[in-house]
Amino acid sequence: MIEYGINTLGTGAQIFEPVTLGFPSRENLKKTRFKGTTIGNHAIIRSGTIIYCDVAIGDNFSCGHHVLIREKTKIGNRVAIGTASIIEGRVTIGNDVSLQSLVYIPTHTTIGDHVFIGPNTVLTNDRYPPSRSGRLQGPTISDGASVGANVTILPGVRIGKGSLIAAGAIVTRDVPPHKLAIGLPAKIRDLPDVMSPEQ
């Protein structure tokens, strides 16, 4: 394992080399002592993973191969991140979250608890790239929401609690709680009966 900074790894971790912990952010490139990565108990970290400095991860974390997690990211307990997914930093992820393979999460994104995000999903944080204004705002995905494969979610969009984003959708506006977003651009519909919270 390659380590930079001061890292803390809980008990029972399984590390499959090569793995890098505490990789320095730009402001730490010339420093030797800085806050590295903190990971709770019983982590499974597969080969090729790079986790930057100032990242805090809870218990029972697991990731696929070649995952990248950038600085100032906070991740809760029982989170699984699929192979080749990228979290660009300054992201908050809750508990019991599953990100499938090849998911892209930009800076300034918030993901709640019990969220599922399907493979090849792309979240964005710059409405008029490159804006160069520094006003980046990622989506907010509320508790219990599910996002299908190959979805794109635009900057600042709020995905409501318990909502479902159908595979292939492009989400350009907020999705209310317990609703379905489907299509290009996504239109809001009622959830199917089998998924309705009243059932």
Secondary structure, DSSP 8 states (H G I E B T S, - for coil): -EE-SEEEE-TT-EE-SS-EEEE--GGGTT-SS-EEEEE-SS-EE-TT-EEESSEEE-SS-EE-TT-EE-SS-EE-SS-EE-TT-EE-SS-EE-SS-EE-TT-EE-SS-EE-SS-EE-TT-EE---SSSS--SS-----EE-TT-EE-TT-EE-TT-EE-TT-EE-TT-EE-S-B-TTEEEETTTTEEEE--GGG-TT-
